[in-house]
Amino acid sequence: MENLFNKRKEEIIQFNKDLEELNLRKKERKIVPKEVPDDLMAKCPECNKFMLMDDFILNHKVCTNCGYHTRIGAKERLMQIMDLGYKELFTKIKNNYQDFPGYMEKLDKANEASSIDESIICVSGKINGIRALVGVMDSFFMMGSMGSVCGEKVTLLCEMAIEKKLPLILFTCSGGARMQEGIISLFQMAKTSQAIAKLKENGLYIAVLTDPTTGGVSASFASLADITLAEPNALIGFAGKRVIEKTIKETLPEEFQTAEFLLEKGYIDQIVARKDLKQTLTLLLKLHNYK
């Protein structure tokens, strides 16, 4: 019994020695923090919650926690809406109004940031097998501002829709007219509005208002659709909220200029979550006998 006790005692002493040595080694060892890859997580700008990037992308870049719809580029939008095999249109239109100081440099920077050469991409293709003409604005290209090239593309798209008897769908996302082109950019409001008016005499025009749709775009073709859809919580308006408050000297509601506020007032027809947009557009096209 005594031998067993001594043996057990020796084992405990040896264990303590080994444990002490192990702790010393840990203290001497340098701990190198592991770097977390930049593309592993995404942070919601609305609720500040983190989510796995894979989950964020699979959810169409909508926050999995609060449902906030983040801004996406035109190419990404087309991948979500169009069937494979769509064709880009009007790729050779050049900007002839580049005299404003620093304008060329801004265009080059915008091209690098968005990988497109203008604030709108126009395509011909199919949505769940139904032929349509689609234009998508990109806020990452000079905040989706409308200049002469953007106005020309929208006008040509309207004319093509009339000629080919196809429906037109425009995804708007813009800070307004492009100040670097001065009065030329303001002309595009009248130009595109006239083109839309002719189209509506002969076919269907659907506008999808995304965050933000403001300024000259909201005051022209974005507001002239036969059917107006919007993404949740999209900012939609002409002048800024603070400018209006200072002008009328009144405090506006907190939800002013949101898609939900405008739906209540009858400005838009329906708010559609991003994941449901393709199916909703398909249903609307079928209801209007497009195949």
C-alpha angles and dihedrals in degrees: 000000000000091000091052091050092050091048091052090048091053091050092053092048091050091047091053090049091050091047092050091049091049092052090050090052090051091051092050093046115093113234112221113199115231117240116235111222113248092231096052098083137029127205122216111232090210106048097015091228120145123232136175110274091228091056090046093053094043088053091057091257092299118136110260090210107046103009095242111166109224121205117268133191126256095252092052090049091053091051089055096046109030131068115241115277101047117152126226116232137207096017096153101059109123130207110244097180106073101127096109110107112261093005095120091052091051091051091051092050091048090051091053093047097048105023089229130101099224142023093260136046118203121199142175117217147101135294108206088335097313116118116237144154113238134189121191124190120211123215090197090069105074090316090299091290117178116239133160094286093050091049092048092050093051090048093049090047090054091049091049091050090054093046096047095034093235130145118255123221121186124189106203124205116153148135090216137258118358107254094202090069094049117194091000090069091050090053088064090069091063093038096053093040091056091048091050091049091055091047093052090057089061110024152359126297121188122186122199110197114208133179113319115016106162146133122019094354093056088046093053133025096358090065099043103069127128087226122022120199128177139191118244116280093002115163107239126174147093111247123022121272094244092050091053093047092052091047098049094029093227134115112247124214117273092241092051114137094015123126090246092054092049092047089056090051093048097248093122130033103218142358111225127190114235094246090057099044098094093049092045092051090048091053093048092050091049091049088057092050098252115149 
